[in-house]
Amino acid sequence: MTTTALPAVPALERPALALRGAFAGTGDLLRLALRRDRVLLPVQLVVCALLFVSTLSSVSELYGTQEQRDTIQGTLVANPAFLVLLGPYENTGSVASTVSWRVGIFMITVFGVLAVMAVVRHTRKEEQLGRLELVRAARVGSLAPLVTGLAVGAIFAVASGVLTAAVVWSQGPSAGAVALGAQVLGVGLAASGIAAVTAQVASSSRGANSLGVWIVIGGYLLRGGADVDPDALGWLHWVTPVGWAQQIDPYGANDYLPFLLCVALFVVGGLAAGWLTLHRDLGAGLIAERRGPAHSTSLTSTSALVARLTRSSFVIWAVSVGVYMFFVGYLMATAGTMVTENEQFAQYVTAMGVQGSDIAAGFAALIMSWTAYAGAGYGVTVVQDIRTEEALGRTEATLATRVSRTRYLAAWLTGAIGGAVLLLGLAGLALGAGNALSSGTSWGDSIADGLGAAVVHVPAVLVVIGLTSALFGWFPRLVGLGWAVIAASFLVTLLGSLLDLPDAVTDLSPFAHAPAVPAVAWSDVDWAPLGWLLLIAAAFLALALAGFRRRDVPVV
């Protein structure tokens, strides 16, 4: 028997071969990732694009002339709260430039958050669930999953930028539309680079998402501080990708140097994440999960465990919603003045559903109706966490103890419902506190109005959580459809007045049945729709418990 020696690989060529092998299987993983996101990513893009379309339609109608745009510049943007939320309104030359100011900074932050979640979903989450270990057992290189996640984030960023530019293309100079698209693209790329690093730092998808989202939202707030006091704090524009994107100045300077900074952050973040991937153990993060004590005096029940697992996520949602609603409350004091001094603004808020003699109360009701979607979103997130716990095998381990299925799921659903209701309550408190500080009205009345505006949306939020829970109980693979319910409800509400949809269509959204408290007096509230919503939510929750008691655990 003879043996054939394999040709020796020169030492200098081995690193190059190893590096090429690290990317093996990237194409297959990317096709798989895009197939898995074939519904989620398009829905996110369409919802965000329709928000631009809706704003464009209303701005075109109300601020179509230069005189009208000059009026809004003189009456709406002197308030510091407006500067924090929207930034300065300096380019009044077109409808598109007004749309860029009205929703631009806020929406590029939203796109950044979605990009973070997309990257983490295909990197750290796959690793946490144990699927990446199985994938890597095949002919898949060590860097292929990371490159796949970055590619998904980059594709989402490019699609977001192109879609945004296309929406406003016909309403202003084309150079400004391209610059606006570059804003969205730049923040999406920068957020993807940030998420690639946080996926290496944190040892769980929840931690990676939390860290990445905090960085993006923190940049939005730092940019707001720079806009309020540009002389003393203007340098804050240059410490965050959101600030860099604002410096592009669509329909003004159209400066693309800040865009290059965003691209550089994407590249640097990807390289740093790649180096970290090659120098850590699979499944581990730079920040190791702390081992809890052998005996705990606080984790004495399933409910306590749920609270411990969801507290970091709740803090992020609460801080984000609370800060936003505080500034909205601070603006309420000027709502009446803006209406009396600006006829176009009066038409704008009326077209958006604000009614009643007290325009400030109507403004509060309108903004709180949007915040209700955040409460529902938090509840859906917690229900998805139940699915994650089951996929990781921890549900099965818990049920092997003296914890029954009913008790286990009830604890999680209580956490989802309680967290969502508490989130709405905090939003109402922040709204009332901001209004009391700016207007000098009674703290008791302001807080009561804020809480009242929040409470009436609780039944609609419970319906969404209940429906998502029922999907988990019977068809756990479809639990992600909870986000589709929120998106569909938002679109029906958003397009209802714009397209003059029939009541039979708009009534499909549970959020359409909440009264506009505090613009509507409690004595005039129709309680029947709210009662029906509560009954529907209870039925969904009962279905969830029944399904979970009957199906196999886990369902992979």
C-alpha positions in Angstrom: 0.0 0.0 0.0 1.3 3.4 -0.9 0.4 6.8 0.5 0.3 10.1 -1.3 1.5 13.1 0.6 -0.6 16.2 0.4 1.2 19.2 -0.9 2.4 21.4 1.8 0.9 24.9 2.1 3.5 27.6 2.4 3.4 29.2 5.8 2.9 32.7 4.4 -0.2 31.5 2.5 -2.0 29.8 5.4 -3.4 33.0 7.0 -4.9 34.0 3.7 -6.5 30.5 3.2 -7.8 30.6 6.8 -9.3 34.0 6.2 -11.0 33.0 3.0 -12.4 29.9 4.8 -13.8 32.1 7.5 -16.4 33.5 5.0 -17.4 30.1 3.7 -21.2 29.7 3.4 -22.0 33.4 3.6 -24.1 33.4 0.5 -26.3 30.5 1.7 -26.7 32.1 5.1 -27.7 35.4 3.6 -30.3 33.8 1.3 -31.7 32.0 4.4 -31.8 35.2 6.4 -33.6 37.2 3.7 -36.1 34.4 3.3 -36.8 34.4 7.0 -37.2 38.2 7.0 -39.3 38.2 3.8 -42.3 39.5 5.7 -40.9 41.4 8.6 -38.5 43.7 6.7 -41.0 44.7 4.0 -43.7 45.4 6.6 -41.3 47.6 8.5 -40.4 49.5 5.4 -44.0 50.0 4.2 -45.2 51.2 7.6 -42.3 53.8 7.8 -42.8 54.8 4.2 -46.5 55.4 4.7 -45.8 57.6 7.7 -43.7 59.8 5.3 -46.5 59.6 2.7 -49.1 60.7 5.3 -47.0 63.6 6.5 -46.3 64.6 2.9 -50.0 64.7 2.1 -50.9 66.8 5.1 -47.9 69.2 4.7 -48.7 69.6 1.0 -52.2 70.6 1.8 -51.5 72.9 4.7 -48.1 74.4 3.9 -48.0 74.4 0.1 -47.0 78.0 -0.3 -43.8 79.8 0.8 -45.8 82.2 3.0 -47.4 79.4 4.9 -44.1 77.7 5.5 -42.5 81.0 6.7 -45.4 81.3 9.1 -44.8 77.9 10.7 -41.2 78.7 11.0 -42.0 81.8 13.0 -44.6 80.3 15.3 -43.7 76.6 15.9 -40.0 76.2 16.3 -39.0 78.6 19.0 -40.0 76.3 21.8 -37.1 74.2 23.2 -39.2 71.1 23.3 -39.7 71.4 19.5 -36.0 71.7 19.1 -35.4 68.5 21.1 -38.0 66.5 19.3 -37.7 67.8 15.7 -34.6 69.9 15.4 -34.3 73.4 13.9 -36.5 74.3 11.0 -34.2 76.3 8.7 -35.0 75.2 5.2 -38.5 76.4 4.2 -38.0 76.4 0.4 -40.2 73.3 -0.3 -42.8 70.9 1.0 -40.2 68.2 1.0 -37.9 70.2 3.2 -40.8 70.7 5.7 -41.5 67.0 5.7 -37.8 66.4 6.3 -38.0 68.6 9.4 -41.3 67.3 10.6 -40.5 63.6 10.7 -36.9 63.3 9.5 -34.8 63.2 12.7 -37.4 61.0 14.5 -37.7 58.5 11.6 -34.0 58.1 11.0 -33.8 57.2 14.7 -36.5 54.6 14.2 -34.7 53.2 11.2 -31.6 53.0 13.2 -33.3 51.0 16.0 -34.8 48.6 13.4 -31.3 48.1 11.9 -29.9 47.2 15.3 -32.6 44.6 15.8 -32.1 43.2 12.3 -28.4 42.6 12.9 -28.8 41.2 16.4 -31.6 38.9 15.2 -29.2 37.1 12.8 -26.1 37.1 15.0 -26.4 37.0 18.8 -30.0 35.6 18.8 -29.0 32.7 16.6 -26.0 32.1 18.8 -28.1 32.3 22.0 -30.7 29.8 20.7 -28.0 27.3 19.8 -28.8 27.2 16.1 -25.5 28.9 15.2 -23.6 26.0 16.7 -25.4 23.6 14.4 -24.8 25.8 11.4 -21.1 26.2 12.2 -20.8 22.4 12.3 -21.4 22.4 8.6 -19.0 24.0 6.0 -19.7 27.5 7.3 -16.9 29.8 8.3 -16.5 31.6 11.6 -17.2 35.0 10.1 -20.1 34.0 7.8 -22.9 34.7 10.4 -21.5 38.1 11.3 -21.2 39.1 7.6 -24.7 37.9 7.1 -26.1 40.0 9.9 -24.2 43.1 8.6 -25.4 42.4 5.1 -29.1 42.2 6.3 -28.6 45.5 8.2 -27.0 47.2 5.2 -29.7 45.9 2.8 -32.4 47.3 5.1 -30.5 50.6 5.4 -30.2 50.9 1.6 -33.9 50.0 1.0 -34.9 52.6 3.7 -32.8 55.3 2.2 -34.0 54.7 -1.4 -37.7 54.4 -0.3 -37.5 57.7 1.7 -35.9 59.6 -1.2 -38.4 58.2 -3.6 -41.4 59.4 -1.4 -40.2 63.0 -1.4 -38.6 63.1 -4.8 -41.4 65.0 -6.6 -42.0 67.6 -3.8 -38.7 69.5 -3.8 -35.2 69.6 -5.3 -33.9 66.2 -6.2 -30.5 66.9 -4.5 -32.4 67.4 -1.2 -34.2 64.1 -1.6 -30.9 62.3 -2.2 -29.5 63.9 0.9 -32.6 62.9 3.0 -32.1 59.3 1.7 -28.5 59.6 2.7 -29.5 60.5 6.2 -31.6 57.4 6.6 -29.0 55.2 4.9 -26.1 56.6 7.0 -27.8 56.1 10.3 -28.9 52.6 9.3 -25.3 51.6 8.4 -23.9 53.2 11.5 -26.5 51.4 13.7 -25.6 48.1 11.9 -22.0 48.6 12.8 -22.9 49.4 16.4 -25.1 46.3 16.6 -22.4 44.1 15.3 -20.2 45.1 18.2 -23.0 44.8 20.8 -23.7 41.3 19.6 -20.2 40.4 20.6 -20.2 42.3 23.9 -23.5 41.0 25.3 -24.1 37.3 25.9 -27.9 37.5 25.1 -29.9 39.0 22.3 -31.9 41.0 24.9 -28.7 42.6 26.2 -27.3 43.2 22.7 -30.5 44.9 21.5 -30.7 46.9 24.7 -27.2 48.2 24.4 -27.5 49.0 20.7 -30.9 50.7 21.1 -29.7 52.8 24.0 -26.8 54.1 21.9 -29.0 55.1 19.0 -31.7 56.7 21.2 -29.1 58.3 23.4 -27.7 59.9 20.3 -31.1 61.3 19.4 -31.3 62.9 22.9 -27.8 64.3 22.8 -28.6 65.8 19.4 -31.6 67.5 20.9 -29.5 69.0 23.7 -27.1 70.4 21.0 -30.1 72.0 19.1 -31.4 73.7 22.3 -28.1 75.4 23.1 -25.9 75.2 20.0 -23.3 77.7 21.3 -22.4 75.6 24.4 -23.5 72.1 23.3 -23.1 72.2 19.5 -20.2 69.8 19.8 -22.6 67.0 20.8 -23.7 66.8 17.1 -20.4 65.2 16.4 -20.5 62.4 19.0 -23.4 60.4 17.7 -24.5 59.0 14.3 -27.9 60.8 14.6 -26.1 64.1 15.0 -23.9 63.3 12.0 -27.0 62.6 9.9 -28.5 65.9 11.0 -25.4 67.7 9.8 -26.0 66.5 6.3 -28.7 69.2 6.2 -31.0 68.0 3.4 -32.5 70.8 1.2 -29.8 73.1 2.7 -26.1 72.4 2.7 -26.5 68.8 1.4 -23.1 68.0 3.0 -22.1 64.4 2.6 -19.0 64.4 4.8 -21.1 63.4 7.8 -22.5 60.5 5.8 -18.9 59.3 5.2 -18.5 59.2 9.0 -21.5 56.9 9.3 -20.1 54.6 6.6 -16.7 54.7 8.5 -18.5 53.6 11.7 -20.1 50.7 9.8 -16.8 49.6 8.5 -14.9 50.0 11.8 -17.7 48.3 13.7 -17.7 45.4 11.3 -14.0 45.0 11.6 -14.0 45.2 15.4 -16.9 42.7 15.6 -15.0 40.4 13.2 -11.9 40.5 15.4 -13.9 39.9 18.5 -15.7 36.9 16.9 -12.4 35.3 16.1 -11.1 35.7 19.7 -14.0 34.6 21.8 -15.8 31.3 22.4 -18.9 30.5 20.5 -21.9 31.3 22.7 -19.9 33.6 25.0 -19.9 37.4 25.2 -17.3 39.9 26.4 -19.6 40.6 29.3 -20.3 37.2 30.8 -23.6 36.5 32.4 -23.4 36.6 36.1 -24.2 33.4 37.9 -26.8 34.0 40.5 -26.5 32.8 44.1 -27.3 29.2 44.8 -30.1 30.3 47.1 -32.1 33.5 46.4 -34.4 35.3 48.7 -36.0 37.3 45.8 -36.6 34.7 43.0 -39.1 32.8 45.0 -41.8 32.5 42.4 -42.3 32.3 38.6 -43.6 35.9 38.7 -40.4 37.1 40.4 -38.4 35.3 37.7 -40.4 36.9 34.9 -39.9 40.3 36.5 -36.1 39.7 36.6 -35.9 38.6 33.0 -37.9 41.5 31.6 -36.8 44.4 33.8 -34.0 45.6 31.5 -36.2 45.6 28.5 -38.9 47.5 30.4 -36.5 50.1 31.6 -35.5 50.9 28.0 -39.1 51.2 26.9 -40.1 53.3 29.9 -37.2 55.7 29.6 -37.8 56.2 25.8 -41.5 56.7 26.1 -41.3 58.7 29.3 -38.7 61.2 27.9 -40.7 61.6 24.7 -44.0 62.2 26.4 -42.5 64.6 28.9 -41.4 66.9 26.0 -44.9 66.4 24.4 -46.5 67.5 27.6 -44.1 70.5 27.7 -45.5 71.5 24.3 -49.1 71.3 25.3 -49.0 74.8 26.9 -48.2 76.3 23.5 -50.7 74.3 21.6 -53.5 76.9 22.0 -51.2 79.7 21.0 -50.0 77.9 17.9 -53.6 77.4 16.8 -54.6 81.0 17.3 -51.5 82.3 15.5 -51.4 79.7 12.8 -54.5 78.8 10.9 -52.7 76.1 9.0 -51.7 74.3 12.2 -55.3 74.5 13.4 -56.3 72.7 10.2 -53.5 70.2 10.6 -54.4 69.1 14.1 -58.1 69.0 13.2 -57.4 66.8 10.2 -55.4 64.4 12.5 -58.4 63.9 14.8 -58.0 66.6 17.4 -61.4 67.9 18.4 -63.0 69.9 21.2 -62.7 73.4 22.5 -59.5 72.7 24.5 -56.9 72.2 21.8 -54.2 71.3 24.4 -56.4 68.4 25.6 -57.0 67.3 22.1 -53.3 67.4 21.4 -52.7 65.2 24.4 -55.3 62.7 23.4 -53.9 62.4 19.9 -50.3 61.8 21.0 -51.4 59.3 23.7 -53.2 57.4 21.0 -49.9 56.9 19.3 -48.2 55.9 22.5 -50.7 53.1 23.0 -49.0 51.3 20.1 -45.8 51.4 22.2 -47.6 49.7 25.1 -48.9 47.0 22.8 -45.4 46.6 21.3 -43.9 46.0 24.7 -46.5 43.3 25.5 -45.8 41.6 22.2 -42.1 41.6 23.0 -42.7 39.9 26.3 -44.8 37.2 24.7 -42.0 36.7 22.2 -39.7 36.2 25.2 -41.9 33.3 26.3 -41.3 31.7 22.9 -37.6 32.3 23.3 -37.5 30.7 26.7 -39.3 27.7 25.3 -36.9 27.4 22.4 -33.9 27.5 24.7 -35.3 24.7 26.8 -35.7 26.7 29.9 -39.5 26.4 29.9 -39.3 22.6 29.9 -36.8 22.7 32.8 -39.2 25.0 34.8 -42.2 22.8 34.1 -40.2 19.8 35.4 -40.5 21.3 38.8 -43.7 21.9 40.8 -44.8 24.8 38.5 -47.9 23.9 36.4 -48.3 25.1 32.9 -51.2 27.4 33.8 -49.2 29.0 36.6 -46.2 29.4 34.3 -48.0 31.0 31.4 -50.2 33.1 33.8 -47.0 34.6 35.4 -45.6 35.6 32.0 -48.9 37.0 30.7 -49.3 39.0 34.0 -45.8 40.4 33.3 -46.7 41.3 29.8 -50.0 43.0 30.7 -48.7 44.6 33.9 -45.7 46.0 32.1 -47.8 47.4 29.2 -50.3 49.0 31.6 -47.4 50.4 33.7 -45.8 51.8 30.6 -49.0 53.6 29.6 -49.3 54.9 33.2 -45.7 56.3 33.1 -46.4 57.9 29.7 -49.5 59.6 31.3 -47.5 60.8 34.3 -44.7 62.2 32.1 -47.3 63.9 29.9 -48.9 65.5 32.9 -45.6 66.5 34.5 -44.4 68.2 31.3 -47.7 70.1 31.0 -47.7 71.2 34.6 -44.1 72.5 34.4 -44.7 74.5 31.2 -48.2 75.8 31.8 -48.3 76.4 35.5 -51.6 74.5 35.8 -52.4 72.4 38.8 -50.2 69.3 39.1 -53.2 67.3 40.2 -55.3 68.2 37.1 -52.4 67.8 34.7 -51.5 64.3 36.1 -55.2 63.3 36.1 -55.6 64.3 32.5 -52.5 62.5 31.4 -53.4 59.3 33.2 -57.0 59.5 31.9 -55.6 59.8 28.3 -53.6 56.6 28.9 -56.1 54.5 30.7 -58.7 54.5 27.9 -56.2 52.7 25.6 -55.6 49.8 28.0 -58.5 47.6 26.5 -57.0 47.9 23.0 -53.6 47.1 24.2 -54.9 44.0 26.1 -56.6 42.8 22.9 -53.3 42.8 21.0 -51.5 41.1 23.9 -54.3 38.5 24.2 -54.3 37.7 20.4 -50.5 37.3 20.4 -50.7 35.1 23.5 -53.4 32.9 21.8 -51.0 32.5 18.9 -48.3 31.4 21.3 -50.6 29.0 23.0 -51.8 27.2 19.9 -49.3 28.1 17.1 -46.1 29.3 18.7 -44.3 29.7 15.4 -46.7 32.5 14.4 -46.2 34.6 17.5 -44.4 37.2 15.5 -47.8 38.1 13.8 -48.4 40.2 16.9 -46.3 42.9 15.3 -48.3 42.5 12.1 -51.5 43.2 14.1 -49.9 46.4 15.5 -48.7 47.5 12.0 -52.1 46.8 10.5 -53.9 48.7 13.2 -51.5 51.6 12.8 -52.0 51.7 9.1 -55.8 51.6 9.3 -55.7 54.5 11.8 -53.1 56.4 9.8 -54.8 56.0 6.4 -58.4 56.1 7.6 -58.9 59.9 7.3 -56.4 60.2 4.5 -58.2 57.7 2.2 -61.6 58.2 3.7 -61.9 54.5 4.6 -65.3 53.2 5.6 -66.1 52.7 9.3 -66.3 49.0 8.8 -62.6 49.0 8.0 -61.3 51.4 10.6 -63.3 49.7 13.3 -61.2 46.6 12.8 -58.4 48.3 14.7 -59.0 48.0 18.5 -57.3 51.3 19.0 -60.0 53.1 16.9 -62.5 52.6 19.8 -60.7 54.5 22.5 -62.3 57.9 23.3 -60.3 61.1 23.0 -59.9 61.7 26.7 -59.2 64.4 28.1 -60.7 66.3 25.1 -63.8 64.2 25.7 -65.4 64.5 29.1 -65.7 61.3 31.1 -69.5 61.8 31.2 -69.6 61.6 27.4 -67.5 58.4 27.1 -69.2 55.5 25.5 -68.2 52.6 27.7 -69.7 49.8 25.6 -66.8 49.5 23.0 -64.3 49.4 25.9 -66.2 46.7 27.6 -66.4 44.6 24.5 -62.6 45.0 24.0 -62.0 43.7 27.5 -64.2 40.7 26.9 -62.4 39.9 23.6 -59.0 40.2 25.4 -60.2 37.9 28.2 -61.3 35.4 25.6 -58.0 35.5 23.8 -56.1 35.0 27.1 -58.3 32.0 28.0 -57.5 30.5 24.6 -53.9 31.0 25.2 -54.0 29.1 28.5 -56.1 26.3 27.0 -53.7 25.9 24.0 -50.6 25.9 26.1 -52.0 23.2 28.4 -52.7 20.9 25.5 -49.7 21.2 23.1 -46.2 19.8 23.3 -43.4 21.7 25.1 -41.1 22.7 23.5 -42.3 23.2 19.9 -39.1 23.9 17.9 
